[in-house]
Amino acid sequence: FELLNGVARSISGNGVKHARQNFRFNTPVAAIGVRGTDFVVYTDQQTSRVTVVSGGVVVSGFAGACGPEGGGPCEGGASRELFAGQAGLMLQVQRGQTAPQLLRSPVMSPADQGAPARPDEPVGKVGANSPTDVNLDAQKSANLLNSAKALTVAPPSPPVVTPPPVVDQSDPPPVVTPPVVVPPVVAYGPPEVQWGRYQAVAGAAVDAALNAQIGDLSKNTPAQVLGAYQIARLKDTAYVAPREGTAAFVLSSSDAILQRTGRDAVQAAVQDGKLSVDFGARTFNTSLTVVGDGMQVPFIASGNVTKLGELVNVNSLADYRVKGYLGGASAEEAAYLFQYKNSAVMINGATKWSR
């Protein structure tokens, strides 16, 4: 696709999402990698600006190995990514510039900037000094008519009466209610990460239907197991790893067990869940508290985020263990399994997060 001048909105479907390496949107100064997204491009011969409605794009200026004749996204050290979650931001590329700039977007189109007036433009006149003829006949007739009405209405022997004050009975101006600005609703795709209990434990049965879905290797990655739980993500994931920014997630669902040494395991609750991801550093930090059998056991862990969105412990042999994934085109979901044990207690569970 190519836009030489003006404004265009591109909405790509599933075909583009599954073959992103074959599609590109060119302007006179930039290459825009298409990743199954909805985005808007404003361009002229010197400057291009891009905003994203949903999904994400990768933008690069024409330089080096990135030229207009290419057939896919230019991905390298000078390319920049923009996602729909970065509200109010845009990427700008100017001619001769290799790395796009991430800017706030109060003005999108280069044409919106306006241009100063030319020296040869005529200057409009506000008024003129030519005399205006005034017809006094109509004014004189109106005065005579008003005088006649006053004589007709007056009583034969009028007393001295103080006129009442004038009351304005006109309708008050209508009250104008300012319009309510409703933020756009961001539509996310179906969940991509699933977990389930594959062993009967603490009086809870195995979720056979969910485990059958997780075990379908035609749709999912091979399951990871931690304790009594397993987790997997769709093979055909829409996840695109952001290159910068941070995100805070909210705990949406969980399942956990707690077992004191020498006792049977019991069902437990997960409270005070926190999860944050630094996409630039590719790291995550998480914490929660498992409550059950009269105990509160804190869980704290950190680790790395791989290019494929997998959450991995820095030290897999540590007492605090995590196995999980990020998911979604805007990295809007996460899920992980956790386990911690010491000489007195063991906790094990699964969590689902959103933002």
N, C-alpha and C positions, 0 to 999 in steps of 0.2 A: 504494500500500500504506500502511496506517496501523496503528500499535501505540500504544494508549492507556496500558497499564500492564503491566509484566512483562518477560519475556525472549523474544526471537525470533531465529531464525537464517534469513537469506535467502540462497539460492543461485540466481543467475540464469543463464540459458543464452545461446546465441548470439543469440537475438532481441533481448535487452536490450543485448548488446554492440554490435550493429550500429545500434541506435536509442537511444543513451543519453540523448539530449535529451528523450525522451518518458516517462521513468520516474523515479519518486521514491518514497522511503520516508519517511513523516511520523511524528513523535512529538508529544506535546503542546507541546514547546519547540523542536524542530529539524526541518530538512529535510535528508534524506540523499540525495545524488545516486547513482543506481545505474549502475555501469559494467561490467556483466558480471562480477560479483564474488561472493565467498562471505564474508559478514560477520555479526556478532552484535550485536544492539542490546539494551540494558538501559535501562528507563525507568520513571519515575513521573510525576506531574503537575508536578514541579519540576526534575528533572535527567534527562538522557539521556547514555548512554555508548556508544561504538561501538568495536569491535575488528574487525580484518580478518584473515581466514584466507588468502585469495588475492585477487589483483587490487588494486583501490583504490576509495575512496569520496571524495566531496567533501561536507562538512558545513557548515551555516550555521544560526545562530539566526534565529528569526522576528523580523524588523525591517525597516523601510523597504519596499523593493520585494519582499522575500522574505516571502511569506505562506503559510499552510496551503493556500490554494486553488490554488496553482500546480501545473503539470503536469510540470516537469522540474527538474534540479538548479539551486540558487541559486549562481551563480558571481559573485563580486565581491571587493572588498577585504577583507570580513569573513569570507569562507569559508576553510576549511582542508581540506587533503587528507591522507589516511592510506593507506599501502600495506602490503601483507603483508610486505615486506622490513624494515619498522620493527618488529622483534620486541619484545614486551614493552611497547608503547605503546598508548595509546587516546586518542580525542578525547572531551571532556566539554563539554556545553552545559547551562547553568542558566537558568531562566526570567528573562527580561529581559536576558540576555547575548547580544550580537550576534556576537562572535567566539569560536569554540570554543577550548578549552585543550588542548594536547598534554601528556599526563601519563603517568607510569608506571602500570601497572595491576595492583598487588597485590590490590585488591578491585574487582570489576567492577560488581556490582549494587548499587543504592542500598539494597536490603533487607538486603544482607550486613553493613551497618554495625551492625545491632542497635539496640536502644532500651533506656534505663535502666528499672529496675523502678519501677512505680507505687507511690505511697504506700499505696494500699489493698490491695496484694497481701499475702496471708498469708505469714508467715515459717515455714518448716519447722523442726521440732525435731530436733536431732541425737540426743538420748537422753532418757531419763526416769528419775526417782528412785524409781519404785515398786519394792518389794522383790520378789525372785524366790525361789520355793521351791526348795530343793535336796534331792533324794532321795539319801540316803547309802546306801540298801540295795544299789544296784547297785555302788557303789564297794567296799562291804564284801565282797560276794560275789566280786568280782574279786580282792581281796587274798587271800581264803581259797583260791581256785583256784590262784593263783600260788604260794602256800605249799605246796599239795599237790603241784604239779608239781616243785618244788624237792626235796621229800622223796623222791619217787619216783626221780628221776634220780641222786641222790647215792649213791656206793658205800657198802658196809657199814663199811669202815674208811677213810674219806677222808683222804688225806695233805693236807698244807698245800700248795696249788697257787696260784701267782700267775696270775690270769686273763689270757689274751692280750688284746692291744689290740683294740678293736673296729674292723673294717675296713668302710668303706662300699662295698658292691658294687653300689649302684644305678647305673643307666645315667646317664651325664653328660647334661646338657641339650643338646638338638639345636642345632647351629650354624645360625643364621639368616643366610642370604645376602641382603644388601639387593638390592632389585630394580634392574635396570639400566634407567636412563631413556634411551630412544631418542628423539632429536629427530625431529620430524615431517619427512617427506620433502616438499619443495616441488616440485610438478610444473609444469614450464614447457612452453609450447607449442612447435610446430615452429619452426625458424629462420626469421627474417623477412628477414634481409639476406644477399645472395649476391654473390660476386665471382668473376671468372674472367679468364684470359688470352685476349684476343681477337686477339692477334698472335703468330705464331710467332717466338720470340726465344731466344737463348742455347741453341739445340739442343732447346728444348721446344716441343711442338706446341700448337696451339689446342685448348682444351676445347670442342668443338663442341656437345655435349649441354648443358653448363652454360650456354654462351652463348645457346643457343636458349631456355632457360628465362628467362634474364635479359631477352632481347629480346621476351618475350611481354607486350605492353603491356596486355593484358586483365587481367593479374594483378599486374604490377610497375609501379613508377614508371619514367619514362625513365632509361636508364642514364647514369651519369656516367663519363667516361673520363679517365685520367691515365696517360700513357705507354703501356705495352703492356697495361694492365689496365682493366677496367670493373666497376662496382658498381651495384646497384639494390636497392630494398626493396619488399616487398609493398604493394600499394595498400590492401588490407584489413588494415592493421596494427593490432595490439592495443596499441600504444605509447600510454601516457598520461604526459605530462610531469610529473614531480614538481615541487613548488614549493620544496622545501627539502631540505637534507641533501647529503651527498657519497657517492661510490661509487668504489672502487678495482677495476679490472678486471685479469684474468689473461689473458695471451696464450695462445690455444688452437690456432691454426694460422696459417701464413704462407706466402708465396711471394715471391721477390725475385730481381733480377738486379743485377749490378755491371759497369760498363764503364769501364776506364781510357781516357783520351784516346789515340787512335791504335790501340786494340786492339779485339778483338771482345768483345761482352758475354758474361758467364759466369753460371751459376746461383750464387746466394749464399744464405747462411743468415741468419736474423733471431734475434738474441740479446738478453737483458737488456731485454725489453719491459715498459713501464710505461704505464698509462693511468688517469687520475683525472678525475672529472667533479664539478663543483660545481653542483648543481641550482638552488640559490638564486641564485647569480650568473650561471648559464647560461654557464659556461666549461668548457674542458677543457685538460689538459696531458698530453703524451705524450713518450716517448723510447724509443729502441731503438738497436741496433748491427747494421749489415749487414757480414757477414764473407765475403770471397771474393777470389780472385786475389791472395792474400798481403796483403790490406789489411783493416783494420777501420775502417769509416766510421760515426761517430755521427750520429744523426738526432734533433733536438729540435724540437718544435713546440707551439704553443698556439693557441687560437681560441675561437669562440663556439658555443653549442648553441642552435639555433632552437627555436621552440615545437613544430615538427614532428619534433624530434629529429635534425636534420641537423647534422653537424660541419663547421664552416666556418672557414677561415683568417681571422685578423684582417686580414692583408694578402695577398691572393691572388697578388700579384706577387713575394712573397718567395722566396728560394732554397729554403726548406723549405715544401713544399706538401702539404696534406691534403684529401681528399674522403671523406666517410663518413656513417654513420647510427648512431643508437641504435635498439634494437628490443625488443619484448616488453612485456607488460602492466605489469611491474615494472621496466622498463628494465634487464633482466638480460643483454642482449647488445649488442655493438657491433662495427663493422667499418669499416675505412677503407683507402683507397689512399694511398700516399705517394711523393714524389719529391724528390730533392735533387741538384743538380749544381753543380760549380765548374770551374775550368780544368783540373783534373787527373782528376776522376772524376765519374761519374753513377750514382746508385742509384735503383731504382724497384721497387715491390712492393705487396703487399696483405696485410692482417692481419685476423684474427678474434679477438674477445675475449669473455670471459664472467666472471660473478661469482656 
